[in-house]
Amino acid sequence: MNSKLIQRLFFLCSIISFFYACVPANKLQDEEAARRRAEEESSNCREKLQQALQDAENKSKLLSEAEKSIKELVEDTATLSSQYSRMKAMNKDLDALYDKVIAQNKDLLNTSTIENQKLSIELENKEEELEKEAEKLKALEASLKKKESDIDALNKSLSSREAKVKELEDVLKKKDEATLALKKKINDALLGFEGDLTVKQKNGKVYVSISEKLLFQSGRTEVDPKGKEALEKVAQVLKKNDDINVLIEGHTDSIPMTPNARIKDNWDLSVLRATSIVKILTDYGVDPKKVSASGRGEFFPVADNADKDGRAKNRRTEIILTPKLDELLQILGSN
């Protein structure tokens, strides 16, 4: 297109030059004027030509860009077409999947209806069971309330018993303290007789065990003077402690006695010896109401009767001192 336009312009310029050469002299001025106009037109043409060339170049660039854009659009169209095909296939798969889901939902709905019926029946059964359990719970609550009431009563009773136990413990503690103090007093009173007697505390009682050697001659029931001296010491302590019960126990060895008019056997001997000591204590001022006598014979030995030393230990008299338990008995009686 550009080469043809240039050829035409050159052809036009040639024609103008030819006519200018053929013009007669007399017409020079007109021709000159015409020439100048032609030159101006030629200049204008050249400018237009230049402008046309520039426009052509710009349009060529635009055309290249348009062709490039078209090419890209074609490529994009192909890509989009491929994507569309894939999307169409996917859409078809989705439609099939949707139809499958719809069918499954219908099946589930039918199954759900049956299950709902089963669940409804189970729910009714559960409600009935809960009502029964609620009734049982009410009965249990009533029973618990009664038990709580019983527990409260037991707690009150327990508190009362604990108070009683504390009171008993206090009394027993006082009793033990009194027994310990009594033992000390007896020990202090009988200083000098240690070889012929022992003083022990056991089971809340004080045991004064006096050997036959200190009190009696063999087979006799009369107390020797030294034995009376010891009994007087004991009596002095008992008179100052009027809350003591006194038990006198006579004991013998296992060798049988030779019977006589007063004493038939070891039973008689043990009883008569215990009675003799009771009489001596009361003669020294001990309240007879607090003293009792008991004969044990040979049946409660403290040593082996097979040898002489053992038999000597068994021939004894025990004075058992027990603090009175009136306060303790009152507590037990009130309980």
Buried (B, 14 or more C-beta within 10 A) or exposed (E): EEEEEEEEBEEBBEEBEEEBEEBEEEEEEEBEEBBEEBEEEBEEBEEBBEEBEEEBEEEEEEEEEEEEEEEEEEEEEEEEEEEEEEEEEEEEEEEEEEEEEEEEEEEEEEEEEEEEEEEEEEEEEEEEEEEEEEEEEEEEEEEEEEEEEEEEEEEEEEEEEEEBEEBBEEBEEEBEEBBEEBBEBBBEBBEEBEEBBBBEBEEEBBBBBBBBBBBBEEEBBEBBEEBBBBBBBBBBBBBEBEBBBBBBBBBBBBEEBEEEEEBEBBBBBBBBBBBBBBBBBBEBEBEEEBBBBBBBBBEEBEBEBEEEEBBBBBBBBBBBBBBBBEBBEEBEEEE
